[in-house]
Structure formats: C-alpha cells, structure tokens
Amino acid sequence: MKRKITLPHTDIEISRVIFGCWAIVGGFNWGPQDERDSLAALRAAYDSGVNCFDTAEAYGGGHSENLLAKALKGERNRIVIASKVGPQDFAGDDVIRACERGLRNLQTDYIDLYQLHWPNPSVPLDETLGALQKLKDEGKIRSYGVSNFGIESLSACRRSGFSISTNQMAYNLLFRAIEFEVLPQCIEDNVPVLCYSPIMQGLLTGKFTDWTQVPDDRARTRHFSKDRPMSRHQEKGCEELTFQTISLIKRISDEHGLDMGALSLAWLLKQQGVGGVIVGGRNADQARRNVLAYEMPDDSALFDELTSITTPLKEYLGANADLWQTDSRVV
Ligand SMILES: NC(=O)c1ccc[n+]([C@@H]2O[C@H](COP(=O)([O-])OP(=O)(O)OC[C@H]3O[C@@H](n4cnc5c(N)ncnc54)[C@H](OP(=O)(O)O)[C@@H]3O)[C@@H](O)[C@H]2O)c1
C-alpha cells in the first residue's frame, strides 16, 4: 500500500493517512473532550508516521488550529498543515484576512494547503481563487485546494485557469455518493480526493450496534430519519439498511481477524482517485489504530466483497454528495 503522495502542482509530500482535527475540539457533533487527550492524539499520529494534519477555522472558531500549534509546533517543518477558509469569507479581501487569522492561530508563517471549505456560488470563484494565488505568490500558503466541490464548481475551477491540488469530500463504505459523478471528474482533472469522515464518524469501527445508540448530533446524516432532533434533511433515512451493512462489514473483518475501522480506511486507499483519508481520533489509542490502515492485506477479493455488500446502500442514498442535506450544498 502506497503510504505517501505528492500533491499536484507542488513538491509537497503527504502521508495518505491524514489526521483530522475537528473532533479534538469537542462540542458540536462530538460532546465533551479532554484537551490532554487531544494533544496526545496529535502527537501519537505524528509519531506513527502521519505528517499531514487537516484543520479549519470553523473547528472550534480557531481552537483546532491552536491545538495543532500547541502539540506540534516543534515539528513545523516536518508536518504539512492543511487548513480551510469558510464560504462566508470568499470575497478576495476576506480570504486574505481569514488566512492571516489562520496563521496566527497556527503560530506559523505559512499554511501548506489552504482549502475552500464549501462552495459559495454567490461569490465569483475566479475572485476567490485569485486571492488564494496571491497568498501563494506571497509565500503565505504553499498550495490550495477545495472541499465539497461538485461538478459545476469543478468545472468553474477548470475554466478559471488556476490549479487546485485537492478536493476534500465525504467518502466511506457507508457513503459512496461521489462515485456517481464527482470522483470520476476528479480523476479526469487530476485532482486527488481527500476523503473526510472516512470511518463514518465512528460507525465503521462497529462501536454502535444499532441506530438508537447513535447520539443525535452524529445522527444528522441522511442515513438517519429526518425525525432525529438535529437533522437538517427531509428524508426518511435508511437506518435498517445502514446497520445491516455495518454488520456485514463487521462479519467480514472478524472473519479475517482485521480491525474494522482500519480495513474500511484501507478500502478507501485502494480506490482510484483517492489521495488520502482524513481520519479523526480523540485520543492516542484511536490515532495509532487508524494508521493500521497501511498494514491491511492487499487482497482484491476482500476489497471487492466490501464494494459489493455496500452497493445497495450506495444505490439507496444516490448521487447527492452532501452527507447532511437533501438540498445539496455540493454543487
Ligand atoms: N471538509 C469538510 O466539510 C469536512 C467535514 C467533516 C470532516 N472533515 C475533516 O475530516 C476529518 C475526519 O472526519 P470526521 O471527524 O467527521 O469523521 P471520522 O474520521 O470518520 O470519525 C472520527 C471519529 O470516530 C471515532 N474514532 C476514530 N478512530 C477510532 C477508532 N480507532 N476506534 C473507535 N472510534 C474511533 C472518534 O469519535 P468517538 O470516539 O467519539 O466515537 C472520532 O472522532 C475531520 O476531523 C475534519 O478534519 C471535513
């Protein structure tokens, strides 16, 4: 299994297992979190060979960026920091200001990969990409990418003439929506996909055995009923099918004596067009276990079986690549 890739249009080499720095702030979606565990998770990921860390100003209003600086400031030149600017800041001057805030939060003078968090069709993309290019020319960022960009936005990127290095998308065995349109387009455009929520916020570790156990804030995705209190979609969900699929994946992992989460990550790393997996971890143990993805057997029959048993769920949820909304923001 290839463990590193070089981002297009750069000489930046990243580990394909990337540490996701959202859950380490706790709060919305995650609940209480002990800062010592967060710092230990970041350090354990780094010590296990992860060199790339994905964060965003939106994660705890800069707190996630602060934690990353606190844990790994001494390793600055050995790590790759991927951060994001939110769609409310896509006007040219706002992009620049957001980046300055990010640099302060991260206690650094450059961000390696700066990403547009979600599309914002109300601001011309050329203006936003132009601001990113300016930041790159000034050395404040080393490269830029996008996130949650669908077919139209990717097409606007191509037309703009600016070169994006990555597209970050929700992708995992329980959510394969990007396979319909976005992933083939990214392959054609030579834009590697960085997969977020790659273990479906913990569901792919087998920690929940039925849908009633999943906390409401984590049951906001379109797998669950619109009647869940924090839901923002209008769908009836597919809780039975989701949990039948989870139990099939668990059975296969157990039969092969493999860690279910690590196997789910390895399946993603095998998919054409996937650059890396951005996986969260709330403590050192989780962070170390997720790196086991590299150690999974290179067994095509096993990966094909995982593809086949998760296809009914893929067909049910369809091509909408927005995990949370019926009215898709992935445009
Ligand atoms: N661009 C975007 O719009 C976007 C959206 C979402 C996420 N992201 C990025 O992607 C990253 C990862 O996504 P995510 O945090 O949503 O989901 P995820 O990586 O699929 O799941 C992470 C959660 O699963 C649990 N977990 C992790 N490793 C485990 C293990 N080995 N065993 C058991 N449980 C484990 C932890 O929560 P518990 O211990 O509480 O169960 C952890 O917080 C984020 O940190 C963020 O950087 C980006």
Ligand as a Chemical Component Dictionary entry (heavy atoms), coordinates in Angstrom:
data_LIG
# 
_chem_comp.id                   LIG 
_chem_comp.type                 NON-POLYMER 
_chem_comp.pdbx_formal_charge   0 
_chem_comp.three_letter_code    LIG 
# 
loop_
_chem_comp_atom.comp_id 
_chem_comp_atom.atom_id 
_chem_comp_atom.alt_atom_id 
_chem_comp_atom.type_symbol 
_chem_comp_atom.charge 
_chem_comp_atom.model_Cartn_x 
_chem_comp_atom.model_Cartn_y 
_chem_comp_atom.model_Cartn_z 
_chem_comp_atom.pdbx_ordinal 
LIG N1  N1  N 0  -14.475 19.431 4.530  1  
LIG C1  C1  C 0  -15.488 19.181 5.286  2  
LIG O1  O1  O 0  -16.604 19.705 5.094  3  
LIG C2  C2  C 0  -15.321 18.192 6.419  4  
LIG C3  C3  C 0  -16.451 17.675 7.080  5  
LIG C4  C4  C 0  -16.238 16.749 8.097  6  
LIG C5  C5  C 0  -14.945 16.370 8.440  7  
LIG N2  N2  N 1  -13.873 16.913 7.810  8  
LIG C6  C6  C 0  -12.485 16.537 8.163  9  
LIG O2  O2  O 0  -12.379 15.129 8.189  10 
LIG C7  C7  C 0  -11.929 14.704 9.478  11 
LIG C8  C8  C 0  -12.488 13.359 9.821  12 
LIG O3  O3  O 0  -13.908 13.341 9.717  13 
LIG P1  P1  P 0  -14.864 13.105 10.961 14 
LIG O4  O4  O 0  -14.172 13.522 12.210 15 
LIG O5  O5  O -1 -16.177 13.705 10.590 16 
LIG O6  O6  O 0  -15.125 11.545 10.952 17 
LIG P2  P2  P 0  -14.262 10.209 11.061 18 
LIG O7  O7  O 0  -12.826 10.448 10.871 19 
LIG O8  O8  O 0  -14.932 9.233  10.156 20 
LIG O9  O9  O 0  -14.548 9.739  12.544 21 
LIG C9  C9  C 0  -13.810 10.239 13.617 22 
LIG C10 C10 C 0  -14.404 9.780  14.948 23 
LIG O10 O10 O 0  -14.522 8.370  15.023 24 
LIG C11 C11 C 0  -14.156 7.915  16.338 25 
LIG N3  N3  N 0  -12.928 7.094  16.136 26 
LIG C12 C12 C 0  -11.807 7.457  15.468 27 
LIG N4  N4  N 0  -10.922 6.456  15.456 28 
LIG C13 C13 C 0  -11.466 5.441  16.112 29 
LIG C14 C14 C 0  -11.030 4.136  16.412 30 
LIG N5  N5  N 0  -9.840  3.677  16.004 31 
LIG N6  N6  N 0  -11.862 3.341  17.118 32 
LIG C15 C15 C 0  -13.076 3.786  17.534 33 
LIG N7  N7  N 0  -13.546 5.013  17.273 34 
LIG C16 C16 C 0  -12.746 5.841  16.561 35 
LIG C17 C17 C 0  -13.883 9.148  17.174 36 
LIG O11 O11 O 0  -15.077 9.583  17.822 37 
LIG P3  P3  P 0  -15.662 8.885  19.156 38 
LIG O12 O12 O 0  -14.532 8.329  19.942 39 
LIG O13 O13 O 0  -16.424 9.984  19.831 40 
LIG O14 O14 O 0  -16.590 7.805  18.657 41 
LIG C18 C18 C 0  -13.509 10.162 16.106 42 
LIG O15 O15 O 0  -13.757 11.479 16.486 43 
LIG C19 C19 C 0  -12.320 15.849 10.410 44 
LIG O16 O16 O 0  -11.544 15.849 11.589 45 
LIG C20 C20 C 0  -12.045 17.031 9.530  46 
LIG O17 O17 O 0  -10.650 17.300 9.517  47 
LIG C21 C21 C 0  -14.057 17.808 6.799  48 
# 
loop_
_chem_comp_bond.comp_id 
_chem_comp_bond.atom_id_1 
_chem_comp_bond.atom_id_2 
_chem_comp_bond.value_order 
_chem_comp_bond.pdbx_ordinal 
LIG N1  C1  SING 1  
LIG C1  O1  DOUB 2  
LIG C1  C2  SING 3  
LIG C2  C3  SING 4  
LIG C2  C21 DOUB 5  
LIG C3  C4  DOUB 6  
LIG C4  C5  SING 7  
LIG C5  N2  DOUB 8  
LIG N2  C6  SING 9  
LIG N2  C21 SING 10 
LIG C6  O2  SING 11 
LIG C6  C20 SING 12 
LIG O2  C7  SING 13 
LIG C7  C8  SING 14 
LIG C7  C19 SING 15 
LIG C8  O3  SING 16 
LIG O3  P1  SING 17 
LIG P1  O4  DOUB 18 
LIG P1  O5  SING 19 
LIG P1  O6  SING 20 
LIG O6  P2  SING 21 
LIG P2  O7  DOUB 22 
LIG P2  O8  SING 23 
LIG P2  O9  SING 24 
LIG O9  C9  SING 25 
LIG C9  C10 SING 26 
LIG C10 O10 SING 27 
LIG C10 C18 SING 28 
LIG O10 C11 SING 29 
LIG C11 N3  SING 30 
LIG C11 C17 SING 31 
LIG N3  C12 SING 32 
LIG N3  C16 SING 33 
LIG C12 N4  DOUB 34 
LIG N4  C13 SING 35 
LIG C13 C14 SING 36 
LIG C13 C16 DOUB 37 
LIG C14 N5  SING 38 
LIG C14 N6  DOUB 39 
LIG N6  C15 SING 40 
LIG C15 N7  DOUB 41 
LIG N7  C16 SING 42 
LIG C17 O11 SING 43 
LIG C17 C18 SING 44 
LIG O11 P3  SING 45 
LIG P3  O12 DOUB 46 
LIG P3  O13 SING 47 
LIG P3  O14 SING 48 
LIG C18 O15 SING 49 
LIG C19 O16 SING 50 
LIG C19 C20 SING 51 
LIG C20 O17 SING 52 
# 
